Amino acid sequence: MIRLLIGIVFFSKKPSISETLNSLLKIDFESFGISPYLYIRDNSLNGFDFRLVQKKFKGKVLVEHNGENRPLSSVYNDLISLPVKRELVLFLDDDSIIDEEYVKKMLIFNNSMFEIAVPTIMHNDNMISPGKIFVVKGVALNRNKLALSKGNFGLVAMMSGTVVKSTIFDFENINFDENLTFYGVDTRFFLACQKIKKSIYVLDYYLIHDSALRSKNFKIDEMLIRLSNLMKAQFYIFEHKTFFKVLLFLYFPFFIFRKIIKFKDWSFIELFKNYKFFLRLDDE
C-alpha cells in the first residue's frame, strides 16, 4: 500500500460546505492501493465539528485545534514532521476539488523519477498555476506549452493540489519558510526546490480551486489586507535576489495601478502605504 499523508487547513469554512472534504469523502483510496492519513488543522477560533468526517473518511483522521490562527508555513512544517510513515504528501486548501481521476494521475506520477507534482489550476478560462517568476513578478503560462505528465524546470505553483514525495522532506531537507504566514509560502517552497535542481511534474489534471485575490466578489478592506500581506511577503521571497529592494520599489506601482484598473476602484491607492516595508517598520 502507498501511504499518503493529506493536509488541509481550515480558517472559516464549515466542514459541511468544504469542497475539498466533500470530494475526499467520495474517494475509495484503498481500491487504488493507497492508505490515506488525513491531517486537518482547524485554524478557527471556536473550532469546527469534524466527527462526521472522522466517521466517513476511508482512512485515519487527525484534527488539531487550539483556537489560534497559526501561519500556514508553520502548519505545513508540522504536517511534514508528523511521526507517521508516508511516501507521498498531498497539500490541499479547503476549497479545492479532487476526484478519482486525480488519484490515477497521482499514481502515474508516483511511478516517475520526479519528486514534486502539481495540477493545472484554471480561473475564468485562464491558467493561474503553475507559472514562472520573471524578476519579482509571477508570470502566467499557457497550458499548451507545458510538458504534461513530465518534468518542467523553473515552475512555481499554488500549493493546493501539490503532491510531494517524502524524499524532498526527509533527504533534501526542504521545509517551509516561517518568515511567511500565508502568501508566498508556496512560491518560496518552489524556489527552494529550484535551487536543488528539481523539475516539477505537471499532472494532466484540471484542479477546480477558488482564488480570493482574483475574485471580483470581494470586500475592499479584506482585499487590502490580503494584498498588503502579499506585498510584505515579497521581501522574504526574493531576499536572495540581487537588488531585490530596488526591483520591488519599481514593481509595486505597476502592481497597485493594475489592481485599480482591474477592479475599477481607487481604494487600492492605499497600498502605497506599504512602502513602509522598505524601512522594516512593520516588524510587529
Stockholm file with secondary structure:
# STOCKHOLM 1.0

chainA/1-284         MIRLLIGIVFFSKKPSISETLNSLLKIDFESFGISPYLYIRDNSLNGFDFRLVQKKFKGKVLVEHNGENRPLSSVYNDLISLPVKRELVLFLDDDSIIDEEYVKKMLIFNNSMFEIAVPTIMHNDNMISPGKIFVVKGVALNRNKLALSKGNFGLVAMMSGTVVKSTIFDFENINFDENLTFYGVDTRFFLACQKIKKSIYVLDYYLIHDSALRSKNFKIDEMLIRLSNLMKAQFYIFEHKTFFKVLLFLYFPFFIFRKIIKFKDWSFIELFKNYKFFLRLDDE
#=GR chainA/1-284 SS CEEEEEEEEESSCCGGGCHHHHHHTTCCGGGGTEEEEEEEEECSSSCCCCHHHHHHSSSEEEEECCSCCCCHHHHHHHHHTSSSCCSEEEEECTTEECCHHHHHHHHHHHTSSCSEEEEEEEETTEEEESEEEETTEEEECCGGGSCBTSEETTCBCCSTTCEEETHHHHTSCCCCCTTCSSTTHHHHHHHHHHHTTCCEEEEEEEEEECCTTTCSSCCHHHHHHHHHHHHHHHHHHTTTSTTHHHHHHHHHHHHHHHHHHHHTCGGGGGGGGGGGGGGTTTCC
#=GC SS_cons         CEEEEEEEEESSCCGGGCHHHHHHTTCCGGGGTEEEEEEEEECSSSCCCCHHHHHHSSSEEEEECCSCCCCHHHHHHHHHTSSSCCSEEEEECTTEECCHHHHHHHHHHHTSSCSEEEEEEEETTEEEESEEEETTEEEECCGGGSCBTSEETTCBCCSTTCEEETHHHHTSCCCCCTTCSSTTHHHHHHHHHHHTTCCEEEEEEEEEECCTTTCSSCCHHHHHHHHHHHHHHHHHHTTTSTTHHHHHHHHHHHHHHHHHHHHTCGGGGGGGGGGGGGGTTTCC
//
